[in-house]
């Protein structure tokens, strides 16, 4: 029985071109019994950070096996192609060494070992260097599922030398907690890089400043509790504070999206609460 029965596949390929189908077919020819789960292929083109955050959000829920992730603006350059073993071999992440894999690898406990994909015996002959997903990453993932040991794929590399993730953290400036929109989901909800504990003592109403404008956000336990015309603040399914509106798009309502700066401000009627005085890293909560 294969040690890795499933490949979970994420990319920025989209579904208009043949790229995703070709990768599926390469995998099937090498390891016909392997199941492939398409996590998403709608990561914005070349957006490594967005891909890394999406992978981190999904990681704890993915089926055991190999995670194949390709958002690779440096394809064909000197950036490394890698396979990263986690949990003493319980799973392997395959993709470019550009920070894409780092948030998810951290979410599941960190790297045990890592290997650069240098063994051409486990790659396809390529007419050009620009489709590593087909020629390098997919074959590596499929061969792992077919039982090839990870150390056959290439040279071992120091896990401490892998490219880290570029995930923003909050900070305090003057009277505000400076946050950033990490993700805009398809409903227009705006996920902030804010742990709810950072504003835990601020009361139910929090000032929001963005692009020279100000609104008041009201904290609720569920999206359904947000009143019409109100800006809601809800802890989302990943444990981070999100801005939402009633059955509509907060992104459209506020005119902001992923990457926008949002300042959270303690309102005058909640002055008894004290803003935090230290920065806090983003925590995508692990499954218990």
N, C-alpha and C positions, 0 to 999 in steps of 0.2 A: 504494500500500500504506500502511496506517495506520502512523504512527510509533510507536504504542503498541498492540500487538495484544492485550494482556491487562490486565484489572483484577483486582487482588488485594484482596479485600473482608473487612474485620474490623469487628466491632461487638459491642455488648452487647445486641442485639435478641433473642437467643434464637431458637427456631424454633417456639414455640407460636403466636404471632401471625403475621399476614400480612406483617410489615414486610420481612423479607429477600426474600420473593418479589416484593413490589411494587418494591423497589429493582432487582432483576434485570430486571423487566419494563420499567422506565423506561430502563435502560441499553440493553436490546435494541431498543426503539423508536427510540432516537437513533442507535445504532451497532450494527446487527444482526450484524456479523461479529466483534464483540469477544467474546473468551472471558472468563468470570468465574470466578475461583478463590475459593472461600470458605475463608479462612484459619481463622477461628473466629467464631462468633456467641454464644459462651458466656462472654464476659468478664463478671464480676459487674457488675450494674447500676450505672451511674454511676462505676465504679472506673477513673478515668483513668490512674492509675499502673499498675494491672494491665494495662490495654490497651496502654499505652506499652511496658511490658516485654515483653509477648507480641509486639508488632510488632517490637521490636528483636531478639528472638530469631529471628524469622522472616525479617527483612529481607534478609539476604545470600543467602537461598535462593529468594526469590520470582522468578517469571518477569519478564523485562523488561517495563515498561509503567507503568501508573498504579496506585498504592496508594490505595485508598479506605478510610479508617478513621473510624468514627463511635462514639465514646463521649463523650456530649455533655450532661452535666447542666446546662450553661448555655444550652441551646437556647432561642432566642427572646429572649435577653438581648443586651447590647452586645458579647459576645465575638465575635471575627471568624471568618468562614469563609475558609479560605485554600487556595491551591494552592502547593506548595513544589517548585521545580525543583531536582534534584540532578544532579551529574556533567555539568554543562553541557547539560542537557536529556535525558540518558539515561533518566531516570525522573521522575515527578511524584507527590508525596504530596498527597492532597486530604483535608481534614477540618477540625475546629474548631481554633482557635488557643488551646488550653488545656493544652499540654504533651504531649498524646497523641502527636503526630508526632515530637517532638524526639529521643527516644532512637534511633529508627530512622534519622532523617535524619542524625544524628551517626555512626551505624554505617556509613553508605554514603558518608561523606566530607564531609557538611555541605551546607548550602543554597547554590545558585548564585544563584537569584532567588526571590522570593515575591510573590504577588499576592492581594489580598483579592477575594473573589468578589462583586463589586458589580454586574456587568452582568446585568440582569434578562432580557436577550435569551437568555441561556443558562441560565435557570432555569424551573421550572414555576410557574404561578400557584397560589398556596396559599390554601386556605380558612382556614388558621390558621398560626401561626409555629412549631409544635411538631414538625414532621417534616422537618427540614432534610436528613436523609439522602435522602429522596425528592425534595424540591423544589429543593435547592441543590447538595448534594455529588454525588449520583449523576448529575444532568445535566452538571455540570462535568466529571466523570471521563469520561463518555460522549462529550461534545463534544471533549475532548482526543483520545480514541481515534479520533474521526471526522475529525480533522485540523485542528480549530480551534487556532490558536496560543494559548499560555498567556496572552500579554499582551492577548488579546481578552476574557478572563474578568473583568477588573476592574483596579483601580488597583494599581500596584506598591508594595510596602511594604519597609521596611528589614529585611533578614534578622536583623540584630542586635536588633530589637525583638520578635521572635517569643517566645512564652512558652517558657521553658526546661523541661526535664524535672525532676521531683522524684524523684531516685533516691538512696537513702541510701548513705552511705559508712561504712566501718568506722572505729573509733577505739579508742584505748587508754585504759583507766581502771584504775588500780591494777595488778593482776596479770593483767588479762583483755583480750582482743580482743573488743570489743563488735560483734556482727554482727546481722543481721536476716534473717528468712526472706523472700526476694523472691517465691517462687512455690511452691505445692504442686501437683504434677502429679497426674494421675488415679490414679497408683499409690501416692500418699501420700509420695513422696520430697520432701524439703524442701531447696530450693535456697537457699543462703546467698549474701550479697553479699561473699563472701570469695574473693579470688584465691588459688589454691594456694600461690603464692610467699610469701604473707604468713605462712604457717605451715610453709614448706618445711623449716626446720631444727628443727622441734619433735618429730621422731620419729614413730613409728607410732601412738602412743596420745595422745589429746588430751582433756582434761576439757571437759565441756559443762555449763553451768549455764543453767537456764531456769525461770522462775516458782517460784523457791525450791527447786528440785530439782537434783540433780547426776547425770550419767551419764558413762561413759567411751566415747568414740568411737574406733574402730580404723580406720586408713586402709587402703583396698584399691584395686586397679586397676579391678575390675569389680564389679557387683552380685552376680554369681554366687559371688564369693569370700567374701561375708559369711556368717558362721556363724550357725546358729540361736541366737536369744537375744542376739545381738551387735548393737550399734549401729555401723553402718558409716559411714565418711566416704569418698565417692567423688567424683572430678572428673567432672562430668556432661558431656553432649554440647555444652554451651555454654562449657565451660572454667571453671566455678565449682564450689566445694566444696558437695556436697550430703550431707544426712543420709539414710540409707536403712537398711532392715532386710530380712532374708531373706524374699522372696516375700510381703511383707505391707506395711502402711502405717506408715511412720515417724511420720506425723502422728497416727494413732490410738494408736500405741505410746507416744508422748511426750506426747500431749494438747496439741499446739501446731500452729499453721498459719501461713499467710501474714501477715506483719506482726509476728510474735512476735520478741522479742529473745532472742538466744542468745549467751552469753558463752563464748568459747573460752579455755581455761586450760592453760598448760604444766604437765604433771604432774611430780611430784617426781623420778621416775626419768629424766626428760629435762632435768634442770636445766642441763646443759651448753649446751643451745640457748638463745639469747637472743631474747625476743619482739621484734617490730618496735617502733620508737619513733615511727613516723609513720603518719598515716592514708593509706589508699590507695583511690582511687575504684574502683567496679565496672567491670570490663572484660568486655563481651560480645564474645568474640574474633571478629575479622573473618576471612572466608574468604580463604585465601591463593591 
